[in-house]
Amino acid sequence: MDMEHFYQRFCKEGFDQDGVLNYFEPLPADNFNFAYDVVDEIAKEEPERRAMVWCNIKGEERVFTFGDMKSYSDKCAQMLTAHGVKKGDKVLLVLKRHYEFWFTVLALHKIGAVGVPATNLLTTKDIKYRFSAAGITSCVCSGECAVPQYVDEACETYPEIQAKFIVRGQREGWIDYTAELEAQDGNWKRVETSKNDPMLLYFTSGTTSMPKMVVHNMSYPLGHIITARYWHNVHAGDLHLTVSESGWMKCVWGKLYGQWLAGAAVFVYDFDKFIPSDLLAMMEKYKVTTFCAPPTVYRFFIKEGLGDYDLSSLRYSTTAGEALNPEVYNRWKEFTGLKLMESYGQTETVVLTGNFVGTTPKPGSMGKPSPLYDIHLVDEDGQDVPPGNVGEVVINTNKPHYGLFGGYYRDEAATARAWHDGYYHTGDTAWMDEDGYFWYVGRTDDVIKASGYRIGPFEIESVLMEHPAVLECAVTGAPDPVRGTVVKATIVLTKAYSPSEELKKELQNYVKKQTAPYKYPRIVEFVEELPKTISGKIRRVEIRQKDHGVKND
């Protein structure tokens, strides 16, 4: 079988009269393991096939073949096991956009250990929480950020870390990843794993608690065939770029599983600060063929001006992570001739709805349900709502649901809230038009989606409440012309403090230092009192309505 159809070894698919995918069934073997059965298999059949083009802001460049990926992941598996990593262990990965992330995550799959990707924006407090919540035993971290220092600080009260590997740097008490990797001979034999074994663990923000843990099993990558083939429209030999750091779920959506199953290569630009002109120049230089980014990135591209860049290699573009403004859609199409194909999914799932290949997109719509799932819109009683009415997006769990997580790790209460009455409840609401397209409305809770990040108000409120100036606070998402949505903190001050611009900045910096900086409130508003329910609960919805110009009658 040629590489264009390689992915068909792992699924059954069917199409309607217009050639649009309308049936999809993953077919994982009982011992399916992406590292062995996809990466190593392609390496055996076409060792010189390009898997990754990597470059960074320093001008370094590496091109890796599937043969390279097999070799480096074998060596990495040897290295990790030599330092005590075994099947079922949880290993924290904070590797920014370094290519070592791919070696390591594949190595963990080969061992049967669980990768726990995280962003380099985490602080000591965040890391300490993740260590104890997940039971982390080892970590692999970038030396090009402050995380190794924060890990050491977290380890002062968490003694369970057995091995710490540092990539691109040196630090006392840490193993030099590169030197140790090169010392291995790469002689690795397949370890038997099951398609039901845990493979990845991600932390996802909630509203009333600290981040919850989402675990995906070994069959999860096959759900991303739809992501790459039928949403990103990736084909064998393509060079696909999804804008995402390795700590986010978007990375495995767009920089790993589906793309390699489709026989394509992924493009990785290793940068810290997003500079639109830099990324556009890289897309031009390396001739990226398919591209995916949140609407915010497209907004910055349009603001930058696309006239100076040759994007003629680009033949398809997609977006997700927040609502798409029709103006962005129209301007991008004007410049590139390409339609922006939107989709929707969660950390807990793969693509749920999308403007899939062969369909006509409706700007701002989440698209139509994926044939992977039986998706409904239901009211509070679990009854289907008619077209035009708002309902919660749910997945029928009595039917096959590959790519859906199995529940929140170590949190039966949260799992029970999400999985009940034969449905997985997404917590997102939408309505369906007469053509079957879904339109996003909002969360049933108060999670904020800003610039592609999912942010739980509880975490930020908890930090702000530790500051002596803050008596009460409510964190919400507020509309922003550039970013779509930004974090806003509405604050009641203690008697000893008065509102001022200096205090706003102080509180913003306080949040930046205490938790990941992307969560800090870009808007701070001081008020006399917060809107509350009769039982004393803060009504964030009222603050949101005010910010969106909705009158409360």
Secondary structure as GFF3:
##gff-version 3
##sequence-region A 1 553
A	DSSP	three_ten_helix	3	10	.	.	.	ID=ss1
A	DSSP	beta_strand	11	15	.	.	.	ID=ss2
A	DSSP	beta_strand	21	26	.	.	.	ID=ss3
A	DSSP	alpha_helix	34	34	.	.	.	ID=ss4
A	DSSP	pi_helix	35	39	.	.	.	ID=ss5
A	DSSP	alpha_helix	40	45	.	.	.	ID=ss6
A	DSSP	beta_strand	50	56	.	.	.	ID=ss7
A	DSSP	beta_strand	61	65	.	.	.	ID=ss8
A	DSSP	alpha_helix	66	82	.	.	.	ID=ss9
A	DSSP	beta_strand	90	94	.	.	.	ID=ss10
A	DSSP	alpha_helix	100	111	.	.	.	ID=ss11
A	DSSP	beta_strand	114	117	.	.	.	ID=ss12
A	DSSP	alpha_helix	124	134	.	.	.	ID=ss13
A	DSSP	beta_strand	136	142	.	.	.	ID=ss14
A	DSSP	alpha_helix	147	155	.	.	.	ID=ss15
A	DSSP	beta_strand	163	167	.	.	.	ID=ss16
A	DSSP	beta_strand	175	176	.	.	.	ID=ss17
A	DSSP	alpha_helix	177	182	.	.	.	ID=ss18
A	DSSP	beta_strand	198	204	.	.	.	ID=ss19
A	DSSP	beta_strand	212	217	.	.	.	ID=ss20
A	DSSP	three_ten_helix	220	223	.	.	.	ID=ss21
A	DSSP	alpha_helix	224	225	.	.	.	ID=ss22
A	DSSP	pi_helix	226	231	.	.	.	ID=ss23
A	DSSP	beta_strand	239	242	.	.	.	ID=ss24
A	DSSP	alpha_helix	249	254	.	.	.	ID=ss25
A	DSSP	alpha_helix	257	261	.	.	.	ID=ss26
A	DSSP	beta_strand	265	270	.	.	.	ID=ss27
A	DSSP	alpha_helix	276	286	.	.	.	ID=ss28
A	DSSP	beta_strand	290	293	.	.	.	ID=ss29
A	DSSP	alpha_helix	295	304	.	.	.	ID=ss30
A	DSSP	beta_strand	316	319	.	.	.	ID=ss31
A	DSSP	alpha_helix	326	336	.	.	.	ID=ss32
A	DSSP	beta_strand	340	345	.	.	.	ID=ss33
A	DSSP	beta_strand	351	354	.	.	.	ID=ss34
A	DSSP	beta_strand	368	369	.	.	.	ID=ss35
A	DSSP	beta_strand	375	378	.	.	.	ID=ss36
A	DSSP	beta_strand	391	396	.	.	.	ID=ss37
A	DSSP	alpha_helix	412	418	.	.	.	ID=ss38
A	DSSP	beta_strand	419	420	.	.	.	ID=ss39
A	DSSP	beta_strand	423	432	.	.	.	ID=ss40
A	DSSP	beta_strand	438	443	.	.	.	ID=ss41
A	DSSP	beta_strand	448	450	.	.	.	ID=ss42
A	DSSP	beta_strand	453	455	.	.	.	ID=ss43
A	DSSP	alpha_helix	457	464	.	.	.	ID=ss44
A	DSSP	beta_strand	470	480	.	.	.	ID=ss45
A	DSSP	beta_strand	484	493	.	.	.	ID=ss46
A	DSSP	alpha_helix	501	514	.	.	.	ID=ss47
A	DSSP	three_ten_helix	517	519	.	.	.	ID=ss48
A	DSSP	beta_strand	523	526	.	.	.	ID=ss49
A	DSSP	alpha_helix	540	547	.	.	.	ID=ss50
###
